[in-house]
Amino acid sequence: MSASLAHIGRSSRALNASISRSAAAVKIISPRRTLITVTSAISRRNASATLNQIADKGHRTGANSHTAVRAFSQSLPRLNDDDVEEQEEDPTKAERFADETDVVIVGGGPAGLSAAIKLKQLANADGRELRVVLVEKAGEIGAHTLSGAVLEPRALNELIPDWKEKGAPLNQPALHDHMKLFTKNYSIPLPHPPQMNNKGNYIVSLSNYVKWLGEQAEEAGVEVFPGFAASEILYNEDGSVKGIATNDVGLDKNFKPKDGFERGMEFHAKVTLFAEGCHGSLTKQLFRKFNLRDECDPQTYGIGIKEVWKIDPAKSKPGTVVHAMGWPIDNATYGGSFIYHMGDDMLSLGLVIGLDYENPYLNPYKEFQRFKHHPYVKDLLEGGECMTYGARAINEGGLQSIPKLYFPGGALIGCTAGFLNLIKIKGTHTAMKSGMLAAESAYEAITSESYSEEKPIVLEDFEKKVKESWIWKELNEIRNCRPSFHTPLGNLGGVIYSGIDTILLKGRTPWTFHNRTPDHERLKVAKNAQPIEYPKPDGVISFDLLTSVSRTGTNHTENQPVHLRLKNKDIPVERNLKVFDGPEGRYCPAGVYEFVEDENGPAGSKRLQINSQNCIHCKTCDIKDPSQNIDWTVPEGGGGPQYSFT
């Protein structure tokens, strides 16, 4: 069966067999789901069937999708009554279909796709058969990808040297760099740090770039499965990672099967690479199980909020890169802004705020809307149109916060480990390189003469490769910059130290500053904080939150389990609201959380309402919740934002 599944290809989705007492048949249940799965009853009978592709690839765009129809080429064996009755009693307990592969990669971003491509390049060069499966929770590759972004092509040059001939969407070179200090009414030019020089880089839409990488992966022979949300880590009896399982689809909000319920499926692999992006839901579990963070600092994060505008052609300056600090961020809060002229009169602009901020009344979304009213920014936007909006969390901790990268059966790559170069404001090149290095180590281990199925693969060599690569050199040089902002001098002290360090010292110091306090512990209690009054949006330059969320294309299937899980339902009111005045409603950039009147409680009492359908998968809530009571988990595959131009 595994050999047959290898030919199914892209845009597949697991389907359960529709079973009758007389025969087993297959029916298409959802437009997103085209990978036919043999049910547990059939598996126990050792049924053998061949899957044939009878239509071309399905392609999902926005909220609409088209299905590539698949069917069995022969009838399946008759099931006895006991098999059928057992499955009908509780389909959620049915055995999941398990697919065997050499490597499974969780996440279709730059790191995961680079690892997949590199694995197939190595195997193809040696004339070896190597099965590589990549699962991605977004409905299509790139739909959950968001960044500034100015791309440094160093890793791309190594991975796909002829990327220009292959049509990579790197169309706008970065031509001019500017650094500015914003006051409320003025922009003051500043010296440009050498690490922020963008000569040779490209202003890109990272979502479009990732879509292109997905096409290159498929051409290399990678099996790319968008719409597959990896929700569970599977383990062998010895405790090593065995692979992953995708979540069940078709459960209602009470976890009861609806019509069209589908059991998730399992992918078993010799090596499992986790490329979930910042603060991955499965990666959190690996941290705990294998103590991967025991010898590193706590990770510290930022939230990046951006929009893409179509602006007046007279104001467009293709290739211009502007970075700014200062207003609207105060001296005690780490943050900065960016403005990138993308070409074709498109403008990408955004604001990044460190999630170690202290004031519980700070609202990152409203700070961004206020930022757009700075005279320098407003002048660019007037006469233009906002095309899209998005937000995501980013790793800011740097070298000190990188965990142990390997464990029995797999490894962490890309932003799930935390390779962002904060001074460059770039992480795509380091994420890609980490994926390539992991691929090399995995391939060497799988093809080694000493490989044995009796022992798990341990990619200790991968961590060594990373530390000997240019990733480590880059991050080591700037390791002290971000922690230098944690002094009584605030941003001013951090800027002074970072300027000296990046221009003169370049990390050649005998000391290393540390990130000692997790972001969620930094909030002041409300009584010790100053409330912040934000101006109302004008609907032209600035917008209300729900208008912005509508521009993300976010969609989740209705009546499914809430993927934002509260560990204790009383804590939001009893602690977060009473002590911190309910920061959930402010740090979320999508209006997911709001405190509303509790109809079932005493007069004037409140409860936390979770509007999970608004979630744009930034994971800020899981990071910043002062009580660490919110657990962000994956919703049904294919749900979430549908980013474009981001």
C-alpha positions as CSV (number, residue, x, y, z in Angstrom):
1,M,0.0,0.0,0.0
2,S,2.9,2.4,0.7
3,A,4.2,2.0,-2.8
4,S,0.8,2.9,-4.2
5,L,0.5,5.9,-2.0
6,A,3.8,7.2,-3.3
7,H,2.1,8.0,-6.6
8,I,-0.8,10.0,-5.2
9,G,1.0,13.3,-5.4
10,R,0.0,16.8,-4.4
11,S,-3.1,18.2,-2.7
12,S,-4.2,14.9,-1.2
13,R,-6.4,14.4,1.8
14,A,-7.2,11.2,3.7
15,L,-10.6,9.7,3.1
16,N,-12.2,6.9,5.0
17,A,-13.9,4.1,3.2
18,S,-17.7,4.1,3.4
19,I,-18.4,0.6,4.6
20,S,-21.6,-1.4,4.1
21,R,-22.2,-4.9,5.3
22,S,-22.0,-6.3,1.8
23,A,-19.0,-4.5,0.5
24,A,-16.6,-1.7,1.0
25,A,-16.8,1.3,-1.2
26,V,-15.1,4.7,-1.4
27,K,-16.8,8.1,-1.7
28,I,-15.4,11.6,-1.9
29,I,-16.4,13.4,1.3
30,S,-14.7,16.8,1.1
31,P,-13.2,18.9,-1.7
32,R,-10.0,19.1,0.3
33,R,-9.5,15.4,0.9
34,T,-8.4,13.2,-1.9
35,L,-6.0,10.6,-0.4
36,I,-8.0,7.4,0.0
37,T,-7.3,5.7,3.4
38,V,-8.0,2.1,4.1
39,T,-10.0,1.7,7.3
40,S,-9.0,-0.3,10.3
41,A,-11.2,-3.2,9.5
42,I,-9.7,-3.5,6.1
43,S,-6.2,-3.2,7.6
44,R,-6.9,-6.1,10.0
45,R,-8.0,-8.2,7.1
46,N,-4.7,-7.4,5.3
47,A,-6.7,-6.2,2.3
48,S,-4.7,-5.4,-0.8
49,A,-5.9,-2.7,-3.2
50,T,-4.3,-0.4,-5.8
51,L,-5.0,3.3,-5.9
52,N,-5.2,4.9,-9.3
53,Q,-5.2,8.5,-10.1
54,I,-8.1,9.3,-12.5
55,A,-7.9,13.1,-12.5
56,D,-5.3,15.7,-12.3
57,K,-4.1,17.5,-9.2
58,G,-6.6,19.3,-7.1
59,H,-5.9,22.9,-6.4
60,R,-7.3,25.0,-3.6
61,T,-7.5,28.7,-3.8
62,G,-8.9,30.9,-1.0
63,A,-12.1,29.4,0.3
64,N,-12.8,27.5,-3.0
65,S,-11.2,24.2,-4.0
66,H,-11.3,21.6,-6.7
67,T,-10.8,17.9,-6.1
68,A,-8.7,15.5,-7.9
69,V,-10.9,12.3,-7.8
70,R,-9.2,9.0,-7.0
71,A,-10.7,5.5,-6.9
72,F,-9.8,2.0,-6.2
73,S,-9.0,0.0,-9.3
74,Q,-10.5,-3.2,-7.9
75,S,-13.2,-4.1,-5.3
76,L,-12.1,-4.5,-1.7
77,P,-12.6,-7.7,0.3
78,R,-15.9,-8.4,2.0
79,L,-15.9,-7.5,5.7
80,N,-17.6,-9.6,8.3
81,D,-20.3,-8.2,10.6
82,D,-18.0,-7.9,13.6
83,D,-15.6,-5.7,11.7
84,V,-18.3,-3.3,10.6
85,E,-20.1,-3.2,13.9
86,E,-17.0,-2.4,15.8
87,Q,-16.2,0.6,13.5
88,E,-19.8,1.9,13.6
89,E,-19.8,1.9,17.4
90,D,-17.1,4.6,17.7
91,P,-15.3,5.7,14.6
92,T,-12.9,7.9,16.6
93,K,-11.4,4.7,18.1
94,A,-10.8,3.1,14.7
95,E,-7.3,2.2,13.9
96,R,-5.6,4.8,11.7
97,F,-4.1,3.9,8.4
98,A,-0.3,4.0,8.6
99,D,1.9,5.0,5.7
100,E,5.6,4.1,5.7
101,T,8.2,6.6,4.4
102,D,11.9,7.3,4.8
103,V,11.6,10.9,5.9
104,V,8.5,12.9,6.9
105,I,8.7,16.6,7.3
106,V,6.2,18.6,9.3
107,G,5.8,22.1,7.8
108,G,5.9,23.5,4.3
109,G,7.9,26.7,4.9
110,P,11.4,27.6,3.7
111,A,13.1,25.2,6.1
112,G,10.9,22.2,5.5
113,L,10.9,22.6,1.7
114,S,14.6,23.1,1.6
115,A,15.2,19.9,3.5
116,A,12.9,18.0,1.3
117,I,14.5,19.3,-1.9
118,K,18.0,18.6,-0.6
119,L,17.1,15.0,0.4
120,K,15.8,14.3,-3.1
121,Q,18.8,16.0,-4.7
122,L,21.1,13.7,-2.8
123,A,19.1,10.6,-3.5
124,N,18.7,11.4,-7.2
125,A,22.4,12.1,-7.6
126,D,23.1,8.6,-6.2
127,G,20.4,6.9,-8.1
128,R,18.7,5.8,-4.9
129,E,15.0,5.5,-4.1
130,L,14.3,7.7,-1.1
131,R,10.7,8.5,-0.2
132,V,10.2,12.0,1.3
133,V,6.8,13.1,2.5
134,L,6.0,16.7,3.5
135,V,2.8,17.6,5.3
136,E,1.5,21.2,5.7
137,K,-1.5,22.4,7.6
138,A,-2.3,25.2,5.1
139,G,-4.7,24.4,2.3
140,E,-2.0,25.2,-0.1
141,I,1.7,25.8,0.1
142,G,2.5,29.4,1.1
143,A,-1.0,30.2,2.4
144,H,0.2,30.5,6.0
145,T,3.6,32.1,5.1
146,L,4.1,35.8,6.1
147,S,7.3,37.9,6.4
148,G,8.6,41.3,5.6
149,A,10.5,40.3,3.4
150,V,13.9,41.1,2.1
151,L,15.5,37.8,1.1
152,E,19.2,37.1,1.3
153,P,19.7,34.4,-1.5
154,R,22.8,32.8,0.1
155,A,21.1,29.5,0.9
156,L,19.0,29.6,-2.3
157,N,22.2,29.9,-4.3
158,E,23.5,26.8,-2.6
159,L,20.3,24.8,-3.0
160,I,19.2,25.8,-6.5
161,P,22.0,27.6,-8.2
162,D,19.9,28.1,-11.4
163,W,17.0,29.6,-9.6
164,K,16.7,32.5,-12.1
165,E,16.3,30.1,-15.0
166,K,13.7,28.2,-13.0
167,G,11.6,31.3,-12.5
168,A,12.0,32.0,-8.8
169,P,9.9,35.1,-7.9
170,L,12.8,37.2,-6.9
171,N,12.0,40.1,-9.2
172,Q,12.9,43.3,-7.3
173,P,16.5,43.7,-6.1
174,A,17.0,45.8,-3.0
175,L,18.7,49.0,-4.3
176,H,18.6,51.6,-1.6
177,D,18.8,51.3,2.2
178,H,17.7,53.9,4.8
179,M,17.6,53.9,8.6
180,K,15.4,56.4,10.4
181,L,14.5,57.5,13.8
182,F,10.8,58.4,14.0
183,T,9.5,61.0,16.4
184,K,5.8,61.8,16.4
185,N,6.1,64.3,13.6
186,Y,9.6,63.8,12.1
187,S,11.8,61.2,10.6
188,I,15.5,61.6,11.3
189,P,18.1,59.8,9.2
190,L,20.5,57.5,11.1
191,P,23.8,55.7,10.2
192,H,23.0,52.4,8.6
193,P,24.4,49.3,10.5
194,P,26.6,47.2,8.2
195,Q,24.7,44.0,9.0
196,M,21.6,45.6,7.6
197,N,23.1,46.3,4.2
198,N,20.8,44.7,1.6
199,K,23.1,44.8,-1.5
200,G,22.5,41.6,-3.4
201,N,19.2,40.9,-1.7
202,Y,15.7,40.9,-3.0
203,I,12.4,42.3,-1.9
204,V,9.9,39.5,-2.1
205,S,6.5,38.1,-1.2
206,L,7.6,35.2,1.0
207,S,4.3,33.4,0.5
208,N,4.8,33.4,-3.3
209,Y,8.5,32.4,-2.9
210,V,7.4,29.4,-0.7
211,K,4.8,28.4,-3.3
212,W,7.7,28.3,-5.9
213,L,9.8,26.2,-3.5
214,G,6.9,23.8,-3.2
215,E,6.8,23.4,-7.0
216,Q,10.6,22.7,-7.0
217,A,10.1,20.1,-4.3
218,E,7.4,18.3,-6.3
219,E,9.6,18.4,-9.5
220,A,12.4,16.8,-7.4
221,G,10.0,13.9,-6.4
222,V,8.9,15.1,-2.9
223,E,5.3,14.1,-2.0
224,V,3.8,17.4,-0.8
225,F,0.5,17.1,1.1
226,P,-1.1,20.5,1.9
227,G,-4.2,20.4,4.1
228,F,-2.6,17.8,6.4
229,A,-2.4,19.1,10.0
230,A,0.1,17.1,12.0
231,S,-1.5,16.9,15.5
232,E,0.3,14.1,17.3
233,I,3.9,12.8,17.6
234,L,4.2,9.0,17.4
235,Y,6.8,7.1,19.5
236,N,8.4,3.7,19.3
237,E,8.5,1.4,22.3
238,D,12.0,2.7,23.1
239,G,10.8,6.3,23.3
240,S,12.2,7.4,20.0
241,V,10.1,9.4,17.5
242,K,8.3,7.1,15.0
243,G,6.6,9.8,13.0
244,I,3.4,11.9,13.2
245,A,-0.3,11.5,12.9
246,T,-2.7,14.0,11.3
247,N,-5.8,15.1,13.2
248,D,-9.3,13.6,12.8
249,V,-11.5,15.6,10.5
250,G,-15.2,16.0,10.9
251,L,-15.6,16.3,14.6
252,D,-18.0,18.8,16.1
253,K,-17.2,21.2,18.9
254,N,-17.8,18.5,21.5
255,F,-15.4,16.1,19.7
256,K,-18.3,14.0,18.4
257,P,-18.2,12.7,14.8
258,K,-20.3,14.5,12.3
259,D,-21.4,13.2,8.9
260,G,-18.4,12.7,6.8
261,F,-16.0,12.1,9.8
262,E,-12.6,11.0,8.7
263,R,-10.0,9.3,11.0
264,G,-6.5,10.9,10.8
265,M,-3.7,8.9,9.3
266,E,-0.2,8.1,10.5
267,F,3.2,8.6,8.7
268,H,5.9,6.4,10.1
269,A,9.5,7.4,9.1
270,K,13.1,6.6,9.8
271,V,13.6,10.4,10.4
272,T,11.1,13.0,11.2
273,L,12.0,16.7,10.7
274,F,9.9,19.3,12.5
275,A,9.7,22.6,10.5
276,E,6.6,24.0,12.1
277,G,7.8,27.6,12.3
278,C,7.9,29.8,15.4
279,H,6.6,28.2,18.6
280,G,5.4,25.0,16.9
281,S,2.6,23.0,18.7
282,L,4.4,19.7,18.3
283,T,7.8,21.2,19.0
284,K,6.6,22.3,22.4
285,Q,6.0,18.7,23.2
286,L,9.4,17.6,22.1
287,F,11.0,20.3,24.3
288,R,9.4,18.7,27.3
289,K,9.8,15.0,26.4
290,F,13.5,15.2,25.5
291,N,14.5,18.2,27.7
292,L,15.7,20.1,24.7
293,R,15.7,23.5,26.4
294,D,17.6,22.4,29.5
295,E,20.8,24.0,28.5
296,C,19.7,27.2,26.7
297,D,18.0,30.5,27.6
298,P,14.3,30.9,27.4
299,Q,13.2,31.9,23.9
300,T,12.0,35.5,23.5
301,Y,9.7,36.5,20.8
302,G,8.2,39.4,18.8
303,I,5.0,39.9,17.0
304,G,5.2,41.2,13.4
305,I,2.1,42.9,11.9
306,K,2.1,43.9,8.3
307,E,0.0,45.2,5.4
308,V,0.6,45.3,1.7
309,W,-0.7,48.3,-0.2
310,K,-1.1,49.3,-3.8
311,I,0.2,52.9,-3.8
312,D,0.2,55.9,-6.1
313,P,2.7,55.2,-8.8
314,A,4.2,58.6,-8.3
315,K,5.2,57.6,-4.8
316,S,6.6,54.2,-5.7
317,K,10.4,53.8,-5.4
318,P,11.0,50.1,-6.4
319,G,14.0,48.6,-4.5
320,T,13.9,51.1,-1.6
321,V,14.3,49.5,1.9
322,V,13.5,51.7,5.0
323,H,13.9,50.5,8.6
324,A,12.9,52.8,11.5
325,M,12.8,52.9,15.2
326,G,11.2,55.1,17.7
327,W,7.6,56.4,17.5
328,P,5.1,55.0,18.2
329,I,7.1,52.6,20.5
330,D,8.3,54.0,23.8
331,N,11.8,53.7,25.1
332,A,10.9,50.8,27.4
333,T,9.5,48.6,24.6
334,Y,11.6,46.8,22.0
335,G,10.4,47.3,18.5
336,G,10.9,48.7,15.0
337,S,9.2,49.2,11.7
338,F,9.9,48.5,8.0
339,I,8.8,49.9,4.7
340,Y,9.7,47.9,1.5
341,H,9.0,49.2,-2.0
342,M,8.3,45.9,-3.8
343,G,7.8,47.1,-7.4
344,D,4.6,47.2,-9.4
345,D,3.6,50.0,-7.1
346,M,3.2,47.6,-4.2
347,L,4.4,48.6,-0.7
348,S,5.0,46.2,2.2
349,L,5.0,47.9,5.6
350,G,4.9,46.6,9.1
351,L,5.7,46.9,12.8
352,V,7.5,44.4,15.0
353,I,7.0,44.6,18.8
354,G,9.0,42.5,21.3
355,L,6.6,40.3,23.3
356,D,8.7,41.0,26.4
357,Y,6.7,44.3,26.7
358,E,5.6,45.1,30.2
359,N,2.5,47.3,29.9
360,P,-0.6,45.0,29.8
361,Y,-2.5,47.9,28.1
362,L,-0.2,47.8,25.0
363,N,-2.1,46.7,21.9
364,P,0.3,45.7,19.0
365,Y,-2.4,46.0,16.4
366,K,-3.4,49.5,17.4
367,E,0.2,50.5,17.7
368,F,0.6,49.5,14.0
369,Q,-2.5,51.4,13.0
370,R,-1.2,54.5,14.8
371,F,2.3,54.0,13.1
372,K,0.6,54.5,9.7
373,H,-0.4,58.0,10.6
374,H,3.2,59.2,11.0
375,P,3.6,61.9,8.4
376,Y,6.3,60.0,6.5
377,V,4.2,56.8,6.3
378,K,0.8,58.5,5.8
379,D,2.2,60.4,2.8
380,L,3.1,57.1,1.1
381,L,-0.3,55.6,1.7
382,E,-2.6,58.4,0.8
383,G,-4.3,57.7,-2.5
384,G,-3.4,54.0,-2.2
385,E,-5.4,50.9,-1.3
386,C,-4.7,48.2,1.4
387,M,-4.6,44.8,-0.3
388,T,-3.8,42.4,2.5
389,Y,-3.1,42.1,6.3
390,G,-1.4,39.5,8.4
391,A,0.6,38.9,11.6
392,R,2.9,36.2,13.0
393,A,5.2,35.7,16.0
394,I,8.9,35.6,15.4
395,N,11.9,34.2,17.4
396,E,14.2,36.9,18.8
397,G,16.3,35.1,21.3
398,G,19.2,34.3,19.0
399,L,22.1,32.0,19.7
400,Q,21.5,31.8,23.5
401,S,18.0,30.5,23.0
402,I,18.6,27.8,20.4
403,P,17.7,24.4,22.0
404,K,19.3,21.0,21.4
405,L,18.4,20.3,17.8
406,Y,18.2,16.6,17.7
407,F,16.5,13.7,19.5
408,P,16.1,10.0,18.8
409,G,14.3,9.7,15.5
410,G,14.4,13.4,14.3
411,A,15.5,17.0,14.5
412,L,14.3,20.6,14.7
413,I,14.9,22.9,11.7
414,G,14.1,26.5,10.8
415,C,12.2,28.9,13.0
416,T,10.9,26.1,15.1
417,A,14.4,26.0,16.5
418,G,15.0,29.8,16.3
419,F,17.6,30.8,13.7
420,L,16.4,34.3,13.0
421,N,19.2,36.9,12.6
422,L,17.4,39.8,14.4
423,I,19.9,42.5,13.4
424,K,19.6,41.6,9.8
425,I,15.8,41.2,10.3
426,K,16.1,38.0,8.3
427,G,15.6,34.3,9.0
428,T,14.6,32.7,5.7
429,H,18.3,32.1,4.6
430,T,19.2,30.6,7.9
431,A,16.1,28.5,8.1
432,M,16.8,27.1,4.6
433,K,20.4,26.3,5.4
434,S,19.4,24.5,8.6
435,G,17.0,22.4,6.6
436,M,19.7,21.6,4.0
437,L,22.1,20.5,6.8
438,A,19.5,18.3,8.4
439,A,18.8,16.7,5.0
440,E,22.5,15.9,4.6
441,S,22.7,14.3,8.0
442,A,19.5,12.4,7.6
443,Y,20.5,11.1,4.2
444,E,23.9,10.0,5.5
445,A,22.3,8.2,8.4
446,I,19.7,6.4,6.3
447,T,22.1,5.3,3.6
448,S,24.9,4.3,6.0
449,E,26.1,0.7,6.1
450,S,25.6,0.8,9.9
451,Y,21.9,1.7,9.6
452,S,19.6,-0.7,11.4
453,E,15.9,-0.7,11.8
454,E,16.5,-2.0,15.3
455,K,18.0,1.3,16.4
456,P,16.6,4.8,16.1
457,I,18.6,7.3,14.0
458,V,20.2,10.1,16.1
459,L,21.2,13.1,14.1
460,E,23.9,14.4,16.5
461,D,26.0,15.2,13.4
462,F,23.3,17.7,12.3
463,E,23.9,19.9,15.4
464,K,27.7,19.8,14.7
465,K,27.1,20.8,11.1
466,V,25.0,23.8,12.2
467,K,27.7,25.0,14.6
468,E,30.3,24.7,11.9
469,S,28.2,26.6,9.3
470,W,27.8,30.2,8.5
471,I,24.5,30.1,10.5
472,W,26.4,29.9,13.8
473,K,28.9,32.5,12.7
474,E,26.2,35.0,11.9
475,L,24.3,34.5,15.1
476,N,27.4,34.5,17.3
477,E,28.4,37.9,16.0
478,I,25.1,39.5,17.1
479,R,24.3,37.3,20.1
480,N,24.6,40.2,22.6
481,C,22.5,42.7,20.7
482,R,18.9,41.7,21.7
483,P,19.7,41.1,25.4
484,S,21.4,44.5,25.6
485,F,18.0,46.2,25.4
486,H,17.1,44.7,28.9
487,T,18.8,47.4,30.9
488,P,17.5,50.5,32.7
489,L,18.5,52.5,29.6
490,G,15.9,50.6,27.5
491,N,16.1,51.1,23.8
492,L,18.6,53.9,24.0
493,G,21.1,51.6,25.8
494,G,20.5,48.8,23.5
495,V,21.0,50.9,20.4
496,I,24.3,52.3,21.7
497,Y,25.6,48.9,22.7
498,S,24.4,47.2,19.5
499,G,26.0,49.9,17.4
500,I,29.4,49.4,19.0
501,D,29.1,45.6,18.9
502,T,28.0,45.4,15.2
503,I,30.4,48.0,13.9
504,L,33.5,47.5,16.0
505,L,33.4,44.3,18.2
506,K,31.4,42.0,15.8
507,G,30.8,39.6,18.7
508,R,34.4,39.2,19.6
509,T,33.8,39.7,23.3
510,P,34.5,37.3,26.2
511,W,31.0,37.9,27.6
512,T,27.6,36.7,26.6
513,F,24.4,38.4,27.7
514,H,21.4,36.2,28.5
515,N,17.7,36.2,28.0
516,R,16.7,35.3,31.6
517,T,13.0,35.9,31.8
518,P,10.3,34.4,29.6
519,D,8.1,37.0,27.8
520,H,4.9,35.9,29.6
521,E,6.5,36.8,33.0
522,R,7.3,40.4,32.1
523,L,3.8,41.9,32.2
524,K,3.2,44.3,35.0
525,V,0.0,44.1,37.0
526,A,-2.6,46.5,35.7
527,K,-2.6,48.7,38.8
528,N,1.0,49.5,38.2
529,A,0.6,50.2,34.5
530,Q,-0.5,53.2,32.6
531,P,-3.6,52.7,30.3
532,I,-3.0,53.7,26.7
533,E,-5.5,55.7,24.7
534,Y,-5.5,54.9,21.0
535,P,-7.1,57.0,18.3
536,K,-10.0,55.6,16.4
537,P,-9.3,54.3,12.9
538,D,-10.3,56.6,10.0
539,G,-11.1,53.8,7.6
540,V,-8.7,55.2,5.0
541,I,-5.2,54.8,6.5
542,S,-6.1,52.9,9.6
543,F,-8.7,50.3,10.0
544,D,-10.8,48.5,12.7
545,L,-9.6,45.0,13.6
546,L,-12.3,43.0,11.9
547,T,-11.8,44.8,8.6
548,S,-8.2,43.8,8.7
549,V,-9.0,40.2,9.6
550,S,-11.3,40.0,6.6
551,R,-8.2,40.8,4.5
552,T,-6.4,37.7,5.6
553,G,-8.9,35.3,4.0
554,T,-9.1,33.4,7.2
555,N,-11.6,30.5,7.3
556,H,-12.1,27.6,9.6
557,T,-14.8,24.9,9.3
558,E,-17.7,25.7,11.5
559,N,-18.6,23.5,14.5
560,Q,-15.2,21.9,14.9
561,P,-13.3,21.6,18.2
562,V,-11.8,24.9,19.4
563,H,-8.1,24.6,18.7
564,L,-7.3,27.2,21.3
565,R,-7.5,25.1,24.5
566,L,-7.7,26.5,28.0
567,K,-6.0,24.4,30.6
568,N,-8.2,25.9,33.3
569,K,-11.4,27.8,32.2
570,D,-11.5,29.9,35.4
571,I,-8.0,31.4,35.1
572,P,-8.9,34.0,32.4
573,V,-11.4,35.8,34.7
574,E,-10.0,34.9,38.1
575,R,-6.4,35.9,37.3
576,N,-5.9,37.5,33.9
577,L,-8.8,39.8,34.1
578,K,-8.5,40.7,37.8
579,V,-4.7,41.1,37.9
580,F,-3.8,42.2,34.3
581,D,-7.1,43.6,33.2
582,G,-7.6,41.0,30.4
583,P,-4.6,41.4,28.1
584,E,-5.9,38.6,25.8
585,G,-8.1,41.1,24.0
586,R,-5.2,43.3,23.3
587,Y,-2.2,41.1,22.4
588,C,-4.2,39.1,19.9
589,P,-4.0,40.7,16.4
590,A,-7.2,39.0,15.1
591,G,-10.0,39.6,17.7
592,V,-10.0,36.0,18.9
593,Y,-10.4,36.8,22.6
594,E,-12.9,39.1,24.2
595,F,-14.3,39.3,27.7
596,V,-18.1,39.5,27.5
597,E,-21.0,39.4,30.0
598,D,-21.5,36.0,31.5
599,E,-25.2,35.3,31.0
600,N,-25.1,32.4,33.5
601,G,-23.2,34.2,36.2
602,P,-24.0,37.0,38.7
603,A,-24.9,40.4,37.4
604,G,-21.8,42.2,36.0
605,S,-19.7,39.0,35.8
606,K,-17.5,38.3,32.8
607,R,-16.4,35.3,30.8
608,L,-13.7,34.9,28.2
609,Q,-15.2,34.3,24.7
610,I,-12.9,32.6,22.2
611,N,-13.7,33.4,18.5
612,S,-11.4,30.7,17.2
613,Q,-12.7,31.2,13.6
614,N,-10.8,34.5,13.5
615,C,-7.4,32.9,14.4
616,I,-4.7,33.7,11.9
617,H,-2.2,31.2,13.5
618,C,0.3,33.7,14.8
619,K,0.5,31.9,18.2
620,T,1.0,35.1,20.2
621,C,-1.6,34.0,22.7
622,D,0.3,30.8,23.6
623,I,3.5,32.9,24.1
624,K,2.2,36.0,25.9
625,D,-0.6,34.7,28.1
626,P,0.7,35.6,31.6
627,S,-0.8,32.5,33.1
628,Q,0.4,30.2,30.3
629,N,-3.2,28.8,30.3
630,I,-3.7,28.8,26.5
631,D,-2.5,25.9,24.4
632,W,-2.5,26.6,20.7
633,T,-3.1,23.4,18.7
634,V,-3.7,22.8,15.1
635,P,-7.3,23.1,13.7
636,E,-8.5,20.9,10.9
637,G,-6.1,20.9,8.0
638,G,-6.7,23.6,5.4
639,G,-8.1,26.1,7.9
640,G,-6.6,29.4,8.8
641,P,-5.4,32.4,6.8
642,Q,-5.1,32.4,3.0
643,Y,-2.2,34.9,2.6
644,S,-1.2,36.4,-0.7
645,F,1.5,39.0,-1.4
646,T,2.8,38.4,2.1
